[in-house]
Amino acid sequence: MNRILTAYLSKNAADSAAAGRDLYDLYLYRKDFSGPPPIQQKMLSRVERLTFTGLSPGLLQINLDLHEQGKTYTLLTAVRTRNILTEGRL
């Protein structure tokens, strides 16, 4: 439990002006208290909408809308937030 991992959106003014709608960059911030310096990394650009839904303990559904050249593309995926197999539960 010595790590913080956060995803957040930051508005991209240049992309927003070009597209005529609000667009964001998705960043990942990682702070490891065991010694290394924090890392902030841009993961995606031109994000129009991002939602998270908890499906169960340890499972997160991500719905992401990306805007590119006048079109919107949707990505729906699921991500494990912890390794429940090591906890002896399935």
C-alpha positions in Angstrom: 0.0 0.0 0.0 2.9 2.3 -0.7 1.7 3.5 -4.1 -0.9 6.0 -5.4 -2.1 5.6 -9.0 -4.5 8.1 -10.3 -6.0 8.8 -13.8 -7.3 12.2 -14.6 -8.5 14.4 -17.5 -7.0 17.8 -18.4 -8.7 20.0 -21.0 -6.7 20.5 -24.2 -7.5 24.0 -25.4 -5.9 23.6 -28.8 -7.7 20.3 -29.7 -11.0 21.7 -28.3 -10.8 24.9 -30.4 -10.0 22.8 -33.6 -12.8 20.4 -33.0 -15.4 22.9 -31.8 -16.1 20.8 -28.6 -14.4 20.1 -25.3 -11.6 17.6 -25.6 -9.3 16.4 -22.9 -6.0 14.6 -22.4 -5.9 11.5 -20.2 -3.0 11.4 -17.7 -1.7 8.8 -15.4 0.0 9.9 -12.2 2.0 7.4 -10.1 3.5 8.2 -6.7 5.5 5.3 -5.2 6.4 6.1 -1.6 9.3 3.6 -1.5 11.6 6.0 -3.2 11.4 6.7 -7.0 10.1 10.1 -8.0 6.5 10.6 -9.1 5.6 9.9 -12.7 3.0 11.8 -14.7 2.4 10.4 -18.2 -0.1 11.4 -20.9 -1.9 8.2 -22.0 -4.5 9.5 -24.6 -5.4 12.7 -26.4 -8.8 14.0 -27.7 -10.9 12.3 -25.1 -14.5 13.6 -25.2 -16.0 11.5 -22.4 -14.7 9.0 -19.8 -16.8 7.1 -17.3 -16.0 4.4 -14.8 -18.4 1.8 -13.4 -17.6 -0.7 -10.6 -18.8 -4.1 -11.8 -17.6 -6.0 -8.7 -14.9 -5.7 -6.1 -11.7 -5.6 -8.1 -13.3 -5.1 -11.5 -13.8 -1.7 -13.2 -15.6 -1.0 -16.5 -14.2 1.9 -18.5 -16.3 3.7 -21.2 -14.2 6.1 -23.3 -15.3 8.3 -26.2 -12.4 9.6 -28.5 -12.8 12.3 -31.1 -10.7 12.2 -34.3 -11.2 14.0 -37.6 -14.9 14.8 -37.0 -15.8 11.3 -35.8 -16.3 9.9 -32.3 -15.1 6.4 -31.5 -16.2 4.5 -28.4 -14.1 2.1 -26.4 -15.6 -0.2 -23.7 -13.3 -2.4 -21.6 -12.9 -3.9 -18.2 -9.9 -3.6 -15.9 -9.0 -5.5 -12.8 -8.1 -3.1 -10.0 -6.5 -5.8 -7.8 -5.4 -9.4 -8.0 -8.2 -11.2 -6.4 -6.7 -14.6 -7.2 -3.9 -14.0 -4.7 -6.6 -13.3 -2.0 -8.0 -16.8 -2.5 -11.4 -15.7 -4.0 -12.7 -16.0 -7.5 
